């Protein structure tokens, strides 16, 4: 399964908003440097979807605000 995530870095607090089954808006309180924001997004997605972080892979948009993640749901 693939999901699209719109990331808003440097927010006041971490927040996950589900728009539909395949699109999320995620606010993270960390800066988008050296992959810190991407790691935080994966951590928040893991909690939201109740799956291990190892099952979430960033496949496109490493330096973009719009990212595509592949979820290994097997």
Secondary structure by P-SEA (a helix, b strand, c coil): cbbbbbbbccccbbbbbbccccbbbbbbccccccaaaaaaaaaaaaaaaccccccccccccccccbbbbbbccc
